């Protein structure tokens, strides 16, 4: 088979899903001498290209898990892409609890849009809340991703075309909505605008002191992660108590899971 382009197509507010998808995409591209491209669908209403893929393309999908499902906004954006028997790898990242039905949801969405999944992965990443699996994906994780991709490429070249199933259940569990913790803005804000720029839901109001619109916020904490002066924060007693308890509950390390 001939592959000319490999695309990492991801929804990734804090870059974990991006890192996982890119590590796999680069390893796959190395097997065909293909070019690697990024298709970032994180920001609401941001138009990206291409929107249709062919059989000489390959796509690696990446998105985080929200309460055991794909975030609804990410699923809607992914559904805007179509393919003509384009081979793909579906991946989800999750913060050490479980991915539940999210990987199956991604797999079935890809098939519905004309992609042909030949491999899949559930990848552990640092959780948005608390202090859970800090620093992941780390170099060990990325190395595992690359080794998985090389193995999947060999299977594809050898003639295995389709991944028959991935873990998950239908009907899908309830989930996929945003969280309930709304970031705060300190007086130390320098009005640089970065928080508004990186917000996937355009929830930061640049005209109102960079306040966060609770009706739009999905608690991804991208604004907190990328604020250069730490003016965006989450320091309410309710959140701090929850984060401490949650960190203890999810302290045990989970491993990445790969399916070929």
N, C-alpha and C positions, 0 to 999 in steps of 0.2 A: 504494500500500500504506500501511497505517497502523501506526505503531510508537509505542507508549505508553511503554515502558520499555527502557532499554539497560543491560545488566549487564556489569560487568567482573568476571569470575570467574577468580580466579588463585591459584596456589600460588607464593609468593614470599618465601622466607626472608630475603633481604637487600634486598627492595623493587624490584629491577630489573624483574622481570616485571610487578609491580604498576604501575610507572610507564609501561611500554609499553602495557599493556592499558588503563589509564585515559586516556592521551592519545588513543588511538584511539576509545575509547567516547565521550568528550566531543565529539569531532568528528562522530561518527555521530549522536549525539543532537541536535546542532544542526540537522541537516537535517530532523528531524521535530518539533522542539520537545518532545522526549521527556525524561523524567527519567533521571538516571544513578544507578545503585546499585552498591555494591561487595559482592561475595560472596568472602570470604577463606577459602580452604580450607587455609591453610598449617599450622595447628596440628592435630595428630593428635587425633581424637575430639571436635573442636569442632563442634557442630551448627550449621548455617547454613541460612538460608531465602532464596529458595524452592528446592525440589528438582525442580520441574517447571516448564517454560516453555511458553508458547503462541505462536501465530503473530504476535501483536501485540507480542511481546518481541523483543529482539535481544541476543545475547550475544557478548562478546569474551573468548576464552579466553587465558590467559597462564600459562606455566610455564617453568622453566629446563631446559637440556639437561644430562644427566648421561652423559658418555661416549657421545654420539651418540644417546641415547634420552631419553624422558621418565623422570624418577625414578619408580620403581615405585609408591611411596607416593602420588605425585601422580596417577598414572594410575588407581589404585584409588579415590581420592577423586573424581576427575572422573567416573568410571563410575557414581557414585551419583546423578548428575543425568540427567534425561530431558527430552525435548521433543516437541512436536507440530508438526513442520515449522517450527521456530524458526530464522530466519536467524542466521548466526554468522560471526565472523572468528576464525580460529585463529592464535595466535602462539606462538613459542618464543623464549627469549633464550639466547644462548650467549657464551662468553668468548673469542671471536676465533679458535678453532681451526676447527670446523665443526659444523653441527647434524646432519649425517648423516641418520638416519632419524627423528629426533624430530618434525619437522614433519608428515611423513606419518603417523606414529603418532597425533599429536593430531588430524589431519584425519579419519582413519579411525575413531578413537574417537568423535569428535563425530557423524559420520554414523550410526554404530551406535546411538547414544543418541537419535536422532531429530532432530538438528540438521541444518541445511542450510548448509554452508559456502559463502559467496560471495566470500571473500577470505582471504588468509593472509600471514603475514610471519615472517621469521627475523631477529631483532633482536639486534644486538651489544650486549653489556653488559660492564662490568668483571668480569674473571675472579675467582673466589673465591681462587685461589692466585696468589701473586706480585704483580707490578706490571704488569698487562696491561690495556690500554685503560682506564686510570684515569679515573674520572669519567663514564664512559658508563653509561647513556644521558645525553647532555648536551642542551643546548637545540637544537642542530642536529639531533640524532637525533629529539627529540620533535616538532620542526617537520616533519621528513620523515614521521613517523608520522601527523601531522594531515593533511598533504597527501594521503597515501595513502588515509586514511579518507574524505576528501571525494570523491576520485576513485572509490573503491569504492561509495560511496553513490549517486553519479550513475549508475554502471553498473546498480546494483540498481533504482533508480527507473525507468531506461530499459527495464527488462525482463529483464536478465540475472540469472538466479536462482541458478545453481550454478557453483562453481569446479570444473572438470573434473578437475584433477590438481595435485599439488604434488611437489617433489623428494623423493626417498627410494626405498628399495628394500625389497622383501619377499622372503624373511623378513627381519625387522629384524636389525641387527647386535647382538652382545652388548653390553650396557650397561644403564644405568638403576639401578645399585646406588649405594650411598654410597661416599665416598672412604675412604682409610685413615688420614688424618691426624686425630688426636683432640686437640682443644684442651686446653691445660693451664690450671691455675688457680693464680695467684700468691697469696702470703700477704697481698697488699694488698687482697684481696677484702673488700668491706664488707657482704656478705650481703644485698644489696638485693633479690635474687630475680629481677632482670630477665632474666638469662640463662635461667633455668628457664622464665620466661613466654614468651620468644620462640622457644624451641627447637621446631622442627616435629615432632620425634619424641619429645618428653618424655624426652630423654636426660640432662638435668641433674638430679642428685640433691640436692635442697635439704636433705635430712636428713643428708647426708654431705659437708659442706663444699663443696657445689656442684661435686662431681666429675662428670666426663662418662662415661657408660656407653658403652664402646666398641661394645657389641653393638647399640646403638640409634643411635649418632651416624652421620650421613651426610656429615660434613665440609662442611656448608654455611657454617660460620663465622659464623652469625647471632649467636651468643653473643659472639664476638670483636668484631664490628662494633658491637654495641649496649651493651657493657659501659661504664658511665660512668667507670670508673677504670682501664680497660685491664688488669684483673686476669685476664681470659681472653686467652690468647695461643697462638701456635704458633711456638715458638722452638727446636725441636730441630735439631741439626746436619743431620739427614737432610732435614727439611722445608726449611730455609734453602737447602741446596744444590740441592734439586729446584726450589724457587721461582725461584732465580736462573737456572738453566738453562732452565726453562719460559718465563720472561719474555723471554729472548733469542729463543727459538724462535718466539714469537707476537708479536713486536714490530711486525710490519707491520700496518697498519690494514686491517680489513675493513669493508665497507659493509653496511648493512641491505639485505635482499632482500624485495621485495614481489610478491605474486601476486594478480591480479584476473581 
